[in-house]
Amino acid sequence: MAIRRFRFLSLQLLTLLTLVLLLSASTPPTSSISVPASAGVTVTDSWSGSAGVGTNPASDCAPVSTSPVDEHDVTINVGSAYSTVNAVFTFQINWSPASGSNTTNDLILTVVGPDGQEVNSSDGSTPQETVTATNLAAGTYRVMVCGYVNTSAQSYTGTLQVTTSSNSTPPPVFLPPAGKKWNAPVKVTPTNGYGYEPSFIVDKYGNAFATAHKENAFLALSLDPNSPTATRSMSWAWLSVDNGQHWIDPPGLTALSLEQHQVGDEGDMASDDAGHIYFADTYAGDITLTRWTTNGLGQVIFDFTRPTIPTPEDDDRPWITAHGDGRVFYFANAGNKAYDGGRYTVHASYDGGLTWDSVGIPLLDSGWCRPASDHRPGSQLVYAVCTNDAGKLYSYVSTDDGHSWQRYDIGTYNADDDTQSYPYVQVAPDGTVWALYVDSDDLSPHTDATGSTSMIPNTNRIYLFKSTTQGKTWTKQEITPVRGRYQYAWLSVSADGKKLGMGVYFRSNADYPWYVAAVTWPAGGAPDPKQFVSVDPDHPVSSADHLEAPADYMGSYFFPDGKLGVIWTRYVLWTNVATLTRDIYFAKQR
């Protein structure tokens, strides 16, 4: 079983912005602006004209063309953070007649968005007007005051305040359904054969290989109608040759499927550039390794199974990556840093998995990791992107095919988030390295039935990192499609390197169930929120009472036709104290 521990940070409060604008009948207005550097919103005073002079604006506060312009507005620049942070914006003006004025005329307060359309307007009967708006997108907004009687005697003084506050009941985000842009989901787990934590890869011919953890109740022996013996002990391993519409067991050594009865808990798969598919399957003490060779679509040959690869550390959730012809790297996860100063130790094989460096090289201070290989001809670059369990993100880089490793800083993350998970890394065909991490600075404490308290995100942010310097330096970009709760985002790169893809578990907030969602976008850009879709909108993967999404991850991968495939877990039967059964599902873009 995977060993995971999570942490968290306190909720960041939104900042109060106050702008005081004094309007007079005889002198241009003056203003006093107070904007904390951390506010995320900037205010620009762009009032023009003087009160009581000029042409009375129209009732909708549209700008006028006569001079002097009788328009008074303030520009509010909403920072990008507010596109995902729950916030209520309040614009309020209080006014009174100027000294010697006999006006009782009311004013109009209007907020106009970046597209020139009115957001909201207030035209009450008291000398105070208030406009509110929720979750304004990033951009420039104009706050306009007009509507007073146009004579010199009808002047006034006024005060405008712009504030932001937390929105305790933000509107839920409902993702558009995938519809005809995706094929209908297919159940991968066979009848009465349950599992979770799926991932998959696709070779250059379109053969899709997948693996998953067997359901805990059936770790020793699970029903498998696709096996010659109708049972299995190793982790799930599947093959699809028709774009994921049907899944079968890959070919075995004999009709007795002896390799399927090796002990297996959880596994990972990788492919090199010579058509070899590697399946590392752990059983805590060590791992087994199975290899197939592909020569075309549906042409899959069983090569061998090694019943054990002896390594000195304990073996938890395994990772494996490969490239070239038979250069394979097994990342042994000890589950803690007690053995050699890092969770992960890298064991290399240079003959296609037949023999291994059993001692390995530790990745010092590594926490949760994911590896990837550079598949350019002759490349000896191998990468791992890792947390350190304490708020740092690292890249570990080998330029000599795993014989030595260097560590570089990528950035930081919130170590107080108790749902902190694996970073996800991929190498594009041109050598660009992409990494993804789901983070949160919006956390709340949750206490379970045992009295244990965890810091759980209310909302998450998704960050994309890019390196064109072989993992030495990185740029950071937030790519959160919409406001909400995310977990286990899996990054993919298309075979031509022109597209990025992501599969992820998503829900609006704690009042709604978890669903599986996906999006693709041009490399170098950002996901279009309108293209971020619910892959299976009719079937939640987990109910609203679950603080986290199912299991420890899900998977995504591009097929040779440039379409993204996603594989995930769905709860079938559970109680408040135990999970009984889960199934694996798959869907692919059309």
C-alpha positions, -999 to 999 in steps of 0.1 A, spaced: 0 0 0 12 35 -6 23 54 25 12 91 24 11 120 49 -3 154 44 -1 189 58 -16 225 55 -16 264 58 -41 289 72 -68 305 51 -56 337 34 -80 366 40 -88 389 11 -76 425 15 -96 457 21 -90 484 -4 -101 519 3 -102 548 -21 -114 582 -9 -124 607 -37 -134 642 -28 -154 661 -54 -159 698 -53 -177 725 -73 -147 747 -79 -116 726 -80 -107 692 -96 -113 663 -73 -85 649 -52 -80 614 -40 -62 593 -14 -53 557 -24 -43 530 0 -35 497 -18 -15 470 1 11 454 -21 -4 420 -14 -39 430 -23 -40 416 -58 -61 446 -69 -47 480 -80 -68 512 -81 -60 540 -106 -76 574 -100 -87 586 -135 -115 610 -125 -119 639 -150 -139 671 -151 -154 689 -121 -187 684 -104 -216 705 -116 -199 715 -149 -206 701 -183 -233 680 -198 -253 657 -176 -244 621 -185 -271 597 -197 -289 576 -171 -267 546 -179 -236 567 -172 -223 563 -207 -193 586 -213 -202 620 -231 -183 636 -259 -188 673 -249 -161 693 -232 -155 695 -203 -163 658 -199 -187 653 -170 -176 618 -162 -160 606 -130 -146 571 -129 -120 549 -111 -102 520 -128 -99 488 -108 -74 463 -120 -84 428 -107 -53 406 -104 -52 371 -118 -56 356 -83 -91 368 -81 -101 346 -111 -99 317 -87 -103 332 -52 -138 335 -38 -144 372 -34 -172 397 -32 -164 432 -45 -183 461 -30 -183 496 -45 -200 522 -24 -204 560 -26 -217 583 1 -224 619 -9 -239 651 4 -245 685 -11 -215 708 -11 -215 738 12 -241 764 -1 -257 739 -24 -294 732 -23 -295 700 -42 -313 669 -31 -306 650 -63 -294 614 -61 -264 600 -79 -260 569 -100 -231 545 -94 -222 521 -123 -195 494 -127 -184 486 -163 -164 455 -171 -133 451 -194 -157 442 -223 -175 476 -220 -206 459 -206 -223 471 -174 -216 447 -145 -241 463 -121 -256 497 -113 -273 514 -83 -298 543 -85 -315 544 -51 -332 572 -32 -307 579 -5 -273 597 -6 -256 563 -7 -252 539 -37 -238 504 -35 -228 480 -62 -217 444 -55 -201 419 -78 -189 384 -71 -157 367 -83 -147 393 -109 -124 379 -136 -90 395 -141 -92 427 -160 -98 465 -157 -131 477 -144 -144 513 -145 -164 527 -116 -185 557 -128 -204 583 -109 -230 604 -127 -266 615 -128 -266 647 -107 -284 679 -118 -262 699 -141 -260 734 -126 -233 750 -106 -256 750 -76 -259 712 -76 -224 703 -65 -216 677 -39 -188 661 -20 -185 623 -21 -165 594 -7 -161 561 -27 -149 529 -11 -139 498 -29 -136 466 -7 -131 429 -12 -143 403 12 -144 365 14 -175 349 -2 -188 323 23 -213 309 -2 -196 311 -37 -217 298 -66 -208 262 -75 -188 256 -107 -205 230 -130 -182 218 -157 -196 214 -193 -201 177 -202 -176 161 -226 -205 152 -249 -196 141 -284 -161 153 -280 -152 122 -260 -161 85 -263 -184 71 -237 -166 57 -206 -157 20 -206 -153 -1 -175 -118 -16 -175 -120 -38 -144 -137 -71 -153 -168 -84 -136 -163 -89 -99 -127 -78 -103 -121 -45 -85 -93 -21 -82 -80 15 -79 -49 38 -86 -48 32 -124 -23 45 -149 -16 37 -185 8 43 -214 5 41 -252 32 30 -275 39 44 -310 16 19 -326 -14 27 -305 -12 -3 -281 -24 9 -247 -12 -8 -215 -27 -1 -181 -22 -12 -146 -40 -7 -113 -39 -17 -76 -62 -47 -69 -89 -40 -43 -75 -44 -8 -98 -72 1 -85 -93 -28 -48 -85 -27 -38 -122 -23 -61 -135 -50 -86 -117 -72 -111 -129 -97 -99 -123 -133 -121 -138 -160 -96 -127 -186 -69 -150 -171 -65 -186 -182 -70 -196 -145 -97 -169 -139 -76 -156 -110 -46 -134 -104 -22 -124 -76 -1 -97 -94 -15 -62 -98 -39 -56 -127 -23 -55 -161 -44 -48 -193 -39 -43 -230 -62 -25 -255 -56 -24 -292 -88 -5 -301 -84 29 -285 -95 17 -251 -128 3 -261 -119 -32 -249 -93 -43 -224 -78 -78 -221 -48 -93 -202 -15 -90 -221 -1 -123 -234 17 -145 -208 44 -171 -206 22 -202 -207 -14 -212 -207 -12 -215 -169 -4 -177 -167 22 -184 -140 34 -148 -141 0 -136 -131 3 -155 -98 34 -137 -86 26 -116 -55 18 -80 -65 5 -50 -47 8 -19 -70 27 -13 -102 39 11 -129 46 8 -166 70 24 -190 82 20 -226 116 24 -242 123 34 -279 129 -2 -290 93 -13 -285 98 -28 -250 70 -24 -224 81 -27 -187 59 -36 -158 73 -32 -123 50 -47 -96 59 -43 -60 51 -66 -31 67 -45 -3 98 -67 1 109 -63 -35 94 -60 -70 88 -83 -100 95 -72 -135 76 -83 -166 85 -72 -202 67 -74 -235 78 -63 -270 55 -46 -295 61 -47 -333 28 -32 -345 -8 -26 -334 -19 -58 -317 15 -74 -322 25 -79 -286 50 -106 -275 57 -118 -240 94 -116 -233 100 -126 -196 92 -122 -160 117 -118 -132 101 -130 -100 123 -107 -79 147 -77 -82 165 -76 -49 170 -41 -35 181 -33 1 153 -7 9 117 -15 15 96 -11 -16 64 10 -15 46 25 -46 71 19 -74 79 41 -105 97 31 -136 109 49 -167 129 39 -198 143 51 -231 167 40 -258 171 3 -263 168 -14 -229 179 14 -205 155 11 -176 153 30 -143 134 17 -113 127 43 -86 124 24 -54 102 42 -29 111 34 8 81 54 21 103 76 43 138 90 44 152 67 71 172 44 49 194 67 28 183 103 33 155 103 7 123 84 -1 136 73 -35 166 53 -47 173 48 -84 182 13 -96 193 11 -133 194 -17 -159 212 -14 -192 202 -47 -207 164 -44 -209 157 -54 -173 177 -86 -172 202 -74 -147 201 -45 -123 222 -23 -100 209 -36 -68 225 -10 -46 212 21 -64 218 58 -60 197 77 -35 179 110 -43 188 129 -11 160 148 6 135 134 -20 98 133 -9 71 122 -33 85 119 -69 77 111 -105 104 102 -131 106 107 -169 131 100 -196 142 120 -227 134 99 -258 155 118 -283 179 94 -301 211 90 -281 199 110 -251 212 100 -217 189 125 -198 167 111 -171 146 132 -147 127 131 -115 106 159 -101 100 156 -64 87 173 -32 109 172 -2 79 167 22 86 202 36 77 227 10 104 225 -16 101 212 -52 133 197 -67 144 184 -101 169 155 -100 188 153 -133 210 126 -147 230 134 -179 247 100 -180 219 75 -180 215 72 -142 251 68 -132 250 102 -114 224 127 -103 223 165 -97 196 183 -78 182 217 -87 155 239 -71 122 244 -89 102 263 -64 81 259 -32 47 246 -23 25 247 8 37 220 31 8 225 55 -15 210 29 -23 175 41 -32 164 6 2 172 -9 9 146 -36 32 136 -64 45 162 -89 40 150 -125 67 153 -152 69 147 -189 96 153 -215 86 167 -249 101 155 -282 123 186 -284 137 180 -249 115 206 -230 107 193 -196 72 200 -182 61 195 -147 28 199 -129 19 203 -92 -15 208 -74 -11 232 -45 -33 252 -21 -31 283 0 -68 280 10 -70 254 38 -93 245 66 -90 219 95 -111 188 94 -113 163 123 -121 127 116 -139 101 137 -107 92 155 -101 128 166 -72 133 141 -72 167 124 -60 174 89 -56 206 69 -77 201 38 -80 225 8 -112 244 2 -98 253 -33 -66 244 -52 -43 260 -77 -26 241 -105 9 252 -114 28 243 -146 66 244 -146 88 245 -177 125 239 -182 145 243 -214 178 240 -196 177 203 -188 160 208 -155 185 234 -141 161 264 -143 124 266 -144 95 290 -152 62 288 -133 27 294 -147 -7 290 -129 -30 271 -152 -60 265 -129 -89 262 -153 -117 272 -129 -122 278 -92 -127 246 -72 -111 216 -56 -86 195 -75 -66 164 -67 -42 141 -86 -37 160 -118 -18 139 -143 2 157 -171 6 144 -206 25 156 -237 14 147 -273 38 127 -295 46 158 -316 50 180 -285 24 206 -296 -2 198 -270 -4 193 -233 -32 174 -216 -44 169 -181 -67 144 -164 -78 153 -128 -104 148 -101 -125 179 -96 -154 192 -75 -167 227 -69 -166 226 -31 -173 202 -2 -210 202 -9 -206 184 -42 -194 150 -53 -160 144 -70 -160 139 -108 -133 131 -134 -123 160 -157 -99 166 -185 -85 193 -208 -60 197 -236 -43 229 -247 -14 242 -269 20 238 -254 31 272 -242 -4 284 -236 -30 278 -209 -61 257 -207 -93 272 -219 -119 270 -191 -146 263 -217 -127 232 -228 -123 219 -193 -149 192 -193 -165 166 -171 -156 133 -188 -183 113 -171 -209 138 -158 -235 112 -150 -214 92 -126 -195 109 -97 -163 90 -88 -168 97 -51 -196 112 -29 -195 147 -13 -187 133 21 -152 122 10 -126 148 18 -104 135 -10 -107 120 -44 -104 82 -49 -70 66 -40 -37 82 -47 -38 91 -84 -53 86 -119 -37 86 -153 -38 104 -187 -18 98 -219 -20 109 -256 -26 84 -283 -7 86 -317 -37 104 -332 -32 133 -308 -63 125 -287 -61 123 -249 -71 92 -230 -79 93 -193 -82 64 -168 -97 68 -133 -112 51 -102 -149 52 -93 -163 41 -59 -188 12 -61 -195 2 -25 -183 18 8 -193 26 43 -183 55 67 -154 34 80 -142 13 51 -140 12 13 -153 -21 0 -151 -21 -38 -139 3 -66 -139 0 -104 -116 14 -131 -130 34 -161 -114 48 -192 -124 74 -219 -107 89 -249 -112 121 -269 -128 116 -303 
